[in-house]
């Protein structure tokens, strides 16, 4: 534990605060998605599925910005060289897509054909890349927390998404 305390300031408020949205966001989205699927509260409030989808995209994006801002507050953590000098200027570019209203079939093209949960993997890689870029071991510790939270979230989200598409395809067959 002594080695960890020399590279991570565990008493810093920024470390603890940065973990809040990392835990809250995926939990909230899973709860909101299930509630919306079953009760359509947001759809009724906005008058259409399209408007509610836009609202949720804006909300998810805004909460992501808050999460990223709080994650970057980790710059007050100890600086420790993590990569050899030539790699410290390496910039990773990750492609991501924003989901759409329920489609007839699951998207199977790139990047969905490579990874089932590409947005979670990409997000986790962004956390790791930021930690490496700024050489903050606390960021790598947060990346581990992101990984654990996303694994838990996917245990709920994966089967739920499968159920939605199965139900949707059964309704289409009946039509």
FINUKE-72333 format. One line per 8 residues: number of its first residue (from 0); their letters; for each residue x, y, z of C-alpha. Coordinates in Angstrom, 1 decimal. Each point is the difference from the previous one (the first is absolute). Last residue first. Example, Ala and Ser with C-alpha at 12.3 -4.5 7.8 and 13.67 -1.06 7.14 Angstrom:
BEGIN
1	SA	13.7,-1.1,7.1 | -1.4,-3.4,0.7
END
This chain:
BEGIN
174	XXXXXXXX	-47.3,-7.7,-38.8 | 0.7,-3.0,2.2 | 3.6,-0.3,-1.2 | 0.6,3.7,0.8 | -1.3,-0.5,3.6 | 2.3,-3.0,0.4 | 3.0,2.0,-1.3 | -0.7,2.8,2.5
166	XXXXXXXX	-0.3,-2.4,3.0 | 3.3,-1.6,-1.0 | 1.6,3.4,-0.4 | -1.2,1.2,3.4 | 1.0,-3.2,1.7 | 3.5,0.2,-1.4 | 0.3,3.5,1.2 | -1.1,-1.1,3.5
158	XXXXXXXX	2.4,-2.9,0.0 | 2.9,2.3,-0.8 | -1.0,2.9,2.2 | -0.1,-1.8,3.3 | 3.2,-2.0,-0.1 | 1.4,2.9,-2.0 | -0.4,2.4,3.0 | 2.1,-2.4,2.2
150	XXXXXXXX	2.8,-0.2,-2.6 | -0.2,3.8,-0.5 | 0.4,0.6,3.7 | 3.0,-2.3,0.2 | 1.7,1.5,-3.1 | -0.7,3.6,1.3 | 1.6,-0.9,3.3 | 3.1,-1.3,-1.8
142	XXXXXXXX	0.1,3.2,-1.9 | -0.2,1.9,3.2 | 3.1,-1.8,1.2 | 1.6,0.8,-3.3 | -0.9,3.7,0.5 | 1.6,-0.1,3.5 | 3.2,-1.2,-1.7 | 0.1,3.4,-1.7
134	XXXXXXXX	2.4,0.3,-3.0 | -2.1,2.7,-1.8 | -0.1,-2.0,-3.2 | -0.1,-3.3,1.9 | -3.0,1.0,2.1 | -1.7,1.5,-3.1 | 0.6,-3.2,-2.0 | -1.4,-2.1,2.8
126	XXXXXXXX	-3.2,2.1,0.3 | -0.4,0.0,-3.8 | 0.5,-3.8,-0.1 | -2.9,-0.4,2.5 | -2.2,2.1,-2.2 | 1.0,-2.0,-3.1 | -0.8,-3.3,1.8 | -3.3,1.4,1.2
118	XXXXXXXX	-0.9,1.3,-3.4 | 1.1,-3.2,-1.7 | -2.3,-2.3,1.9 | -0.3,-3.0,-2.3 | 3.4,0.5,-1.5 | 1.3,-0.7,-3.5 | -3.2,-0.2,-2.0 | -1.4,3.0,1.8
110	XXXXXXXX	2.9,2.2,-1.3 | -0.8,-0.5,-2.9 | -3.2,-1.5,-1.2 | -2.5,-2.2,2.0 | -2.6,2.6,1.2 | -2.7,-1.9,1.7 | -3.1,-0.3,-2.1 | -3.2,2.0,-0.5
102	XXXXXXXX	1.5,3.1,1.6 | -0.8,1.4,3.4 | 0.7,3.7,0.0 | 3.6,0.7,-0.6 | 3.2,-0.5,2.0 | 2.8,2.5,-0.1 | 3.1,-1.2,-1.7 | 3.6,-0.1,1.1
94	XXXXXXXX	3.4,0.2,-1.7 | 3.1,0.1,2.1 | 3.0,2.1,-0.8 | 3.1,-0.8,2.0 | 2.7,2.7,0.4 | 3.6,-1.1,0.4 | 2.1,2.8,1.6 | 0.9,-2.0,3.1
86	XXXXXXXX	1.0,-3.0,-2.2 | 3.5,1.3,-1.0 | 0.8,0.7,3.6 | -0.4,-3.5,1.4 | -3.4,-0.4,1.7 | -1.2,0.3,3.6 | 1.9,3.1,1.3 | -1.6,0.8,3.4
78	XXXXXXXX	-1.8,3.2,0.7 | -1.8,0.0,3.4 | -3.7,0.9,-0.1 | -1.1,3.6,-0.6 | -0.6,-1.0,-3.6 | -2.8,-2.1,1.4 | -2.3,2.9,-0.7 | -0.1,-1.5,-3.5
70	XXXXXXXX	-2.4,-2.7,1.2 | -2.3,2.7,1.4 | -0.1,1.7,-3.4 | -0.5,-3.3,-1.8 | -2.9,-1.0,2.3 | -1.6,3.4,-0.5 | 0.4,-0.3,-3.8 | -1.5,-3.5,0.1
62	XXXXXXXX	-3.0,1.4,2.0 | -0.5,2.5,-2.8 | 0.3,-2.6,-2.8 | -2.4,-2.4,1.8 | -2.5,2.9,0.5 | 0.3,1.2,-3.6 | -0.5,-3.6,-1.3 | -2.9,-0.5,2.4
54	XXXXXXXX	-1.7,3.2,-1.3 | 0.6,-1.0,-3.6 | -1.6,-3.4,0.8 | -3.0,1.6,1.7 | -0.5,2.2,-3.1 | 0.1,-3.1,-2.3 | -2.3,-2.1,2.2 | -2.6,2.7,-0.1
46	XXXXXXXX	-2.0,2.4,2.2 | 2.8,1.1,2.2 | -1.5,-0.9,3.3 | -1.7,-3.1,-1.5 | 3.3,-1.2,-1.4 | 1.7,0.7,3.4 | -2.5,-2.0,1.9 | -0.1,-2.9,-2.5
38	XXXXXXXX	-1.0,-2.5,2.8 | 1.8,-3.3,-0.8 | 2.8,1.1,-2.5 | 0.4,3.3,1.7 | 0.4,-1.6,3.5 | 2.5,-2.5,-1.3 | 2.0,2.7,-1.8 | -0.1,2.3,3.0
30	XXXXXXXX	1.3,-2.7,2.4 | 2.8,-1.0,-2.4 | 0.9,3.6,-0.7 | 0.1,0.7,3.7 | 2.4,-2.8,0.8 | 2.2,0.8,-2.9 | 0.3,3.6,1.2 | 0.2,-0.4,3.8
22	XXXXXXXX	3.1,-2.1,0.3 | 2.3,2.0,-2.2 | -1.9,3.1,1.1 | 1.0,-0.6,3.7 | 3.6,-1.2,-0.6 | 1.3,3.4,-0.9 | -1.2,1.3,3.4 | 2.2,-2.6,1.8
14	XXXXXXXX	3.2,0.8,-1.8 | -0.7,3.7,0.0 | -0.4,0.0,3.8 | 3.7,-1.0,0.4 | 0.5,-2.5,2.9 | 1.0,-2.8,-2.4 | 2.9,2.0,-1.4 | 1.2,-2.5,-2.5
6	XXXXXXX	3.7,-0.6,-0.9 | 1.6,-0.3,3.4 | -3.2,-1.2,1.6 | 0.0,-3.0,-2.3 | 3.5,-1.1,1.0 | -0.9,0.3,3.7 | -3.0,-2.3,-0.6
END
